[in-house]
C-alpha cells in the first residue's frame, strides 16, 4: 500500500500513508464488519488517488475530514457508547495522525525513523 500511496517513497509521502491505513480500520470498525476492512481501504485508495489528480484540496485533509465524519456519525448513532473496536480504531487514527505530523515536523532523517517505527 505504501508503494501505491507514496510512489516517491519520501518521508512526506510515507507519513501521509500512516493515517490512510488507519482509516481503513476505522471505517470497518464503524461499520462493525471486520471483513470490510480491505473493501474500505480499496475504496478509500481509489478516492485518494483521484484526489491526488487535482490541486484544489490536499487529499490528506479530505481523509481526516472523512475520519472525523465517521467518528461523528458513530457518536450520533450510539456506536461510540458501546465498548469495542471503534474506540481502539479511533485512538489508532488519532495516534497515527499524530505520528505522521511528528514525522513531518522534524528533519528528514529523524522523520524516516519515526515513520519506520510507526
Secondary structure, 3 states (H helix, E strand, C coil): CHHHHCCCCCHHHHHHHHHHHHHHHHHHHHHCCHHHHHHHHHHHHHHHHHHHCCCCCCHHHHHHHHHHHHHHHHHHCCCCCCCCHHHHHHHHHHHHHHHHHHHHHCCHHHHHHHHHHC
